[in-house]
Amino acid sequence: LRVRNDSCLVHEALVPYVDRCYAEFSGASEDVAGYGPSGSGTWRWHTAQELNSQSFMGATGIVYSGSGFNVSMPLRFTAASA
């Protein structure tokens, strides 16, 4: 999972000095934008339904939606390491 860079508030006096600010994970701060080589579709965000997944609670009590990024890997090690 990823959190958006603009997901937290920076006091206006500190804005010139802070170029990145990541809030704690929540559904509202989740970054769902794809990344990786342009047009590859390798790291595309999928809904929990697309992944045949469901939400779950982590050890810290945060609920994760079951959505996220995935990549399909070949079943054979030699093909996966190529």
C-alpha positions as CSV (number, residue, x, y, z in Angstrom):
1,L,0.0,0.0,0.0
2,R,1.1,3.6,-0.5
3,V,0.1,6.9,1.0
4,R,-0.2,10.1,-1.0
5,N,2.5,12.7,-0.7
6,D,-0.1,15.5,-0.1
7,S,-2.0,13.6,2.6
8,C,-0.9,15.6,5.6
9,L,-1.0,19.3,6.6
10,V,2.1,21.3,6.9
11,H,2.0,24.6,8.8
12,E,2.4,27.5,6.4
13,A,5.6,28.6,8.1
14,L,7.2,25.3,7.3
15,V,6.0,24.9,3.7
16,P,9.3,26.3,2.3
17,Y,11.2,23.6,4.1
18,V,9.0,20.6,3.8
19,D,8.6,19.1,0.3
20,R,7.1,15.8,1.3
21,C,4.5,14.9,3.9
22,Y,2.9,11.5,4.4
23,A,0.0,10.9,6.8
24,E,-0.7,7.6,8.5
25,F,-2.4,5.1,6.3
26,S,-6.1,5.4,5.9
27,G,-8.5,4.9,3.1
28,A,-8.6,8.6,2.5
29,S,-4.8,8.9,2.3
30,E,-4.2,5.8,0.1
31,D,-2.4,6.4,-3.2
32,V,-4.1,4.5,-6.0
33,A,-2.2,6.0,-8.9
34,G,-0.3,3.5,-11.0
35,Y,3.4,3.7,-11.3
36,G,6.3,2.0,-13.1
37,P,7.2,2.1,-16.8
38,S,4.7,4.2,-18.7
39,G,2.0,2.1,-20.3
40,S,3.3,-1.2,-18.8
41,G,0.4,-1.6,-16.4
42,T,2.7,-3.6,-14.2
43,W,1.9,-1.7,-11.0
44,R,-1.8,-0.8,-11.4
45,W,-4.1,-0.4,-8.4
46,H,-6.9,-2.9,-8.2
47,T,-10.1,-3.0,-6.1
48,A,-10.6,-5.8,-3.6
49,Q,-13.3,-7.2,-5.9
50,E,-10.8,-7.4,-8.8
51,L,-8.3,-9.1,-6.6
52,N,-11.0,-11.5,-5.1
53,S,-9.9,-10.1,-1.7
54,Q,-11.6,-8.6,1.3
55,S,-10.8,-6.1,4.0
56,F,-8.9,-7.1,7.1
57,M,-7.5,-5.6,10.3
58,G,-3.8,-5.3,10.8
59,A,-1.9,-5.8,14.0
60,T,-2.1,-2.1,14.8
61,G,-5.8,-1.9,14.4
62,I,-5.8,-0.3,11.0
63,V,-8.4,-1.7,8.6
64,Y,-7.0,-2.4,5.1
65,S,-9.5,-2.5,2.2
66,G,-8.0,-5.6,0.5
67,S,-7.4,-3.4,-2.6
68,G,-3.9,-2.6,-3.8
69,F,-1.2,-3.3,-6.3
70,N,-0.2,-6.7,-7.5
71,V,1.9,-8.2,-10.2
72,S,1.4,-11.7,-11.7
73,M,4.5,-13.8,-11.5
74,P,5.3,-16.9,-13.6
75,L,5.0,-20.2,-11.6
76,R,8.5,-21.3,-12.6
77,F,11.5,-19.7,-10.9
78,T,13.5,-19.6,-14.1
79,A,10.8,-17.6,-15.9
80,A,10.2,-15.3,-12.9
81,S,14.0,-14.5,-12.6
82,A,14.4,-13.7,-16.3
